[in-house]
Amino acid sequence: MIRTLRILAANPLSLLGLILVCLITLAAIFAPWIAPFPTHNGAVVDFLNNNRA
């Protein structure tokens, strides 16, 4: 573990990449709470009533 931290500290670009991956992963995990999809919205396309534009 300490060896891995030393390697990351020696290469700042890899540390930046690790931080970006962690941020994207956290955003994906917490996405339902960050931007919830409203449940009252129906389907975007209503295939049963296709005669309406």
C-alpha positions as CSV (number, residue, x, y, z in Angstrom):
1,M,0.0,0.0,0.0
2,I,2.8,2.4,0.9
3,R,4.7,1.5,-2.3
4,T,1.6,2.3,-4.4
5,L,1.2,5.7,-2.7
6,R,4.8,6.5,-3.3
7,I,4.4,5.6,-7.0
8,L,1.3,7.8,-7.3
9,A,3.0,10.7,-5.5
10,A,6.0,10.5,-7.8
11,N,3.8,10.7,-10.9
12,P,1.2,13.6,-10.5
13,L,-0.5,12.7,-13.8
14,S,-1.4,9.3,-12.6
15,L,-2.7,10.8,-9.4
16,L,-4.9,13.2,-11.5
17,G,-6.2,10.3,-13.5
18,L,-7.1,8.4,-10.3
19,I,-8.9,11.4,-8.9
20,L,-10.9,11.8,-12.2
21,V,-11.8,8.1,-12.2
22,C,-13.0,8.4,-8.6
23,L,-15.0,11.5,-9.2
24,I,-16.7,10.0,-12.3
25,T,-17.5,6.8,-10.3
26,L,-18.9,8.8,-7.4
27,A,-21.0,10.8,-9.8
28,A,-22.4,7.7,-11.4
29,I,-23.2,6.1,-8.0
30,F,-25.0,9.3,-6.7
31,A,-26.6,10.2,-10.0
32,P,-30.2,9.3,-9.0
33,W,-29.9,11.8,-6.1
34,I,-28.0,14.5,-8.0
35,A,-30.4,14.7,-10.9
36,P,-33.5,12.6,-10.2
37,F,-35.8,11.7,-13.1
38,P,-39.3,12.8,-12.4
39,T,-41.7,9.9,-11.9
40,H,-44.7,11.8,-13.2
41,N,-43.2,12.0,-16.7
42,G,-44.3,9.4,-19.1
43,A,-42.6,7.9,-22.1
44,V,-41.1,10.4,-24.6
45,V,-42.8,8.6,-27.5
46,D,-46.3,7.2,-27.1
47,F,-46.3,4.3,-29.5
48,L,-50.0,3.5,-28.8
49,N,-51.1,6.9,-30.1
50,N,-48.9,7.3,-33.1
51,N,-51.3,9.4,-35.1
52,R,-50.6,12.5,-33.0
53,A,-47.5,14.6,-33.7
